[in-house]
Amino acid sequence: MQREKTRVLAAFGHPDDEGQVTGTLAAYIAAGHQVTLVCGTRGEVGEISDPSLATPETLGWVRELELRASMAQVGLTDVRFLPHRDSGMDGTPENEDPDCLHQQPAELVVGELVEIIRDTRPNIVFTWDPNGGYGHPDHIAMHKHTVAAFDAAGDAQTYPSAGLVWSPQRLYWGARAMKTFASIWMEMEERGLLPEPMDKERRDQLEKALAEPDPVASLIVDTAEFQEARGAASSMHKSQFGENSMFSSIPDDLRQRFFGEERFFQARPKWPAGAEAETSPPWIEPGAGKPFFELRQYRCWPGQQENWVKYMHETVIPFQVSRGMVVTASWTSPEEDDLYVWIRRFDSEMERVRLYEAVYESDEWRNEIGPRVSDMLDRDRTKVTRLVATGASPSR
């Protein structure tokens, strides 16, 4: 059986932040799945490794082009940017810029991300960890806003103008072991490979990282197969990682240790404490993501068909659509005065379960809409048939 496509969304703060998930995204793309990358800023306040590559005035646009070129190395073409400026490091004057991501109201940025989630309809979302790796204000902001958007995108009452509701199935954030990075850096110093001497502040940071336990990981992806593509992707960020940067100096044996795997923590649904980490990217089970239609045939009580049609079109269908249901058509028959037929479409069985709960478990349905149904329908004669489109069907 052919594996159904999984849709993946990765949301980070700056061009080059995606390096922590590039190998995993490459694995999804290589398997034929759909991947979108969202960047919260264009990294306008980053360092410039070579003044011939950019100026402070052009850096944001240069880094956008670098990110697009980087993702092209792994086949990722859907790259999107939020309209906010880089906030710079914590405590710098750039933090106070009213246009920076750090200063934006949560409601604004969450709404932007909800709209992207509802547009791309991802099954899986990746983002920064709660500390943003090392405390960068934009990293922390993207973590908070992405988590909030993940939770809000399936609620039709939240951001109603942002598109049809959609609930992703899993949320991951990075669980990169800083201990690995620190050990590589210290070993490179021993081999004399660092481009410049290590200052005391950096040494103290690395020694602290070596003493700390590794963060809990629920997904550890072996990305060795994509190391070459991952390295090519990283090399596109020339304005940040020049020829004399530490990353350009990593020898092959240490590069395999640094780039050979990517680690993540599953935040939604909650990962069971003590559970063993998964070792391959999560795919939607075969068939679980296959779109289908639901044909529903109702029989009205004598003389109630006209009332039922009115109730469906004025109350039932608008309410269900507001909760995310997709209604494709409805019919009556001139030959059977008690028949009413309608069709709904679902992208997957998981979506059907979610939407059934959103509609039929709601207080409005239970207390207001649902109780009136039995007055007009003979529920015992309801027939529900699941339909799957054939290869030649124009409707899918």
Secondary structure in CASP SS format (residue, H / E / C, confidence):
PFRMAT SS
TARGET T0000
AUTHOR 0000-0000-0000
METHOD secondary structure of the structure
MODEL  1
M C 1.00
Q C 1.00
R C 1.00
E C 1.00
K C 1.00
T C 1.00
R E 1.00
V E 1.00
L E 1.00
A E 1.00
A E 1.00
F E 1.00
G C 1.00
H C 1.00
P C 1.00
D C 1.00
D H 1.00
E H 1.00
G H 1.00
Q H 1.00
V C 1.00
T H 1.00
G H 1.00
T H 1.00
L H 1.00
A H 1.00
A H 1.00
Y H 1.00
I H 1.00
A H 1.00
A C 1.00
G C 1.00
H C 1.00
Q E 1.00
V E 1.00
T E 1.00
L E 1.00
V E 1.00
C E 1.00
G E 1.00
T E 1.00
R C 1.00
G C 1.00
E C 1.00
V C 1.00
G C 1.00
E C 1.00
I C 1.00
S C 1.00
D C 1.00
P C 1.00
S C 1.00
L C 1.00
A C 1.00
T C 1.00
P C 1.00
E C 1.00
T C 1.00
L H 1.00
G H 1.00
W H 1.00
V H 1.00
R H 1.00
E H 1.00
L H 1.00
E H 1.00
L H 1.00
R H 1.00
A H 1.00
S H 1.00
M H 1.00
A H 1.00
Q C 1.00
V C 1.00
G C 1.00
L C 1.00
T C 1.00
D E 1.00
V E 1.00
R E 1.00
F E 1.00
L E 1.00
P E 1.00
H E 1.00
R E 1.00
D C 1.00
S C 1.00
G C 1.00
M C 1.00
D C 1.00
G C 1.00
T C 1.00
P H 1.00
E H 1.00
N H 1.00
E H 1.00
D C 1.00
P C 1.00
D C 1.00
C E 1.00
L H 1.00
H H 1.00
Q H 1.00
Q C 1.00
P C 1.00
A H 1.00
E H 1.00
L H 1.00
V H 1.00
V H 1.00
G H 1.00
E H 1.00
L H 1.00
V H 1.00
E H 1.00
I H 1.00
I H 1.00
R H 1.00
D H 1.00
T H 1.00
R C 1.00
P C 1.00
N C 1.00
I E 1.00
V E 1.00
F E 1.00
T E 1.00
W C 1.00
D C 1.00
P C 1.00
N C 1.00
G H 1.00
G H 1.00
Y H 1.00
G H 1.00
H C 1.00
P H 1.00
D H 1.00
H H 1.00
I H 1.00
A H 1.00
M H 1.00
H H 1.00
K H 1.00
H H 1.00
T H 1.00
V H 1.00
A H 1.00
A H 1.00
F H 1.00
D H 1.00
A H 1.00
A C 1.00
G C 1.00
D C 1.00
A C 1.00
Q C 1.00
T C 1.00
Y C 1.00
P C 1.00
S C 1.00
A C 1.00
G C 1.00
L C 1.00
V C 1.00
W C 1.00
S C 1.00
P C 1.00
Q C 1.00
R E 1.00
L E 1.00
Y E 1.00
W E 1.00
G E 1.00
A C 1.00
R C 1.00
A C 1.00
M H 1.00
K H 1.00
T H 1.00
F H 1.00
A H 1.00
S H 1.00
I H 1.00
W H 1.00
M H 1.00
E H 1.00
M H 1.00
E H 1.00
E H 1.00
R C 1.00
G C 1.00
L C 1.00
L C 1.00
P C 1.00
E C 1.00
P C 1.00
M C 1.00
D C 1.00
K H 1.00
E H 1.00
R H 1.00
R H 1.00
D H 1.00
Q H 1.00
L H 1.00
E H 1.00
K H 1.00
A H 1.00
L H 1.00
A H 1.00
E C 1.00
P C 1.00
D C 1.00
P C 1.00
V C 1.00
A C 1.00
S C 1.00
L E 1.00
I E 1.00
V E 1.00
D E 1.00
T C 1.00
A H 1.00
E H 1.00
F H 1.00
Q H 1.00
E H 1.00
A H 1.00
R H 1.00
G H 1.00
A H 1.00
A H 1.00
S H 1.00
S H 1.00
M C 1.00
H C 1.00
K C 1.00
S C 1.00
Q C 1.00
F C 1.00
G C 1.00
E C 1.00
N C 1.00
S C 1.00
M C 1.00
F H 1.00
S H 1.00
S H 1.00
I C 1.00
P C 1.00
D H 1.00
D H 1.00
L H 1.00
R H 1.00
Q H 1.00
R H 1.00
F H 1.00
F H 1.00
G C 1.00
E E 1.00
E E 1.00
R E 1.00
F E 1.00
F E 1.00
Q E 1.00
A E 1.00
R E 1.00
P C 1.00
K C 1.00
W C 1.00
P C 1.00
A C 1.00
G C 1.00
A C 1.00
E C 1.00
A C 1.00
E E 1.00
T C 1.00
S C 1.00
P C 1.00
P C 1.00
W C 1.00
I C 1.00
E C 1.00
P C 1.00
G C 1.00
A C 1.00
G C 1.00
K C 1.00
P C 1.00
F E 1.00
F E 1.00
E E 1.00
L E 1.00
R E 1.00
Q E 1.00
Y E 1.00
R E 1.00
C E 1.00
W C 1.00
P C 1.00
G C 1.00
Q C 1.00
Q H 1.00
E H 1.00
N H 1.00
W H 1.00
V H 1.00
K H 1.00
Y H 1.00
M H 1.00
H H 1.00
E H 1.00
T H 1.00
V H 1.00
I H 1.00
P H 1.00
F H 1.00
Q H 1.00
V H 1.00
S H 1.00
R C 1.00
G C 1.00
M C 1.00
V E 1.00
V E 1.00
T E 1.00
A E 1.00
S E 1.00
W E 1.00
T E 1.00
S E 1.00
P C 1.00
E C 1.00
E E 1.00
D E 1.00
D E 1.00
L E 1.00
Y E 1.00
V E 1.00
W E 1.00
I E 1.00
R E 1.00
R E 1.00
F E 1.00
D C 1.00
S C 1.00
E H 1.00
M H 1.00
E H 1.00
R H 1.00
V H 1.00
R H 1.00
L H 1.00
Y H 1.00
E H 1.00
A H 1.00
V H 1.00
Y H 1.00
E C 1.00
S C 1.00
D H 1.00
E H 1.00
W H 1.00
R H 1.00
N H 1.00
E H 1.00
I H 1.00
G H 1.00
P H 1.00
R H 1.00
V H 1.00
S H 1.00
D H 1.00
M H 1.00
L E 1.00
D C 1.00
R H 1.00
D H 1.00
R H 1.00
T C 1.00
K E 1.00
V E 1.00
T E 1.00
R E 1.00
L E 1.00
V C 1.00
A C 1.00
T C 1.00
G C 1.00
A C 1.00
S C 1.00
P C 1.00
S C 1.00
R C 1.00
END
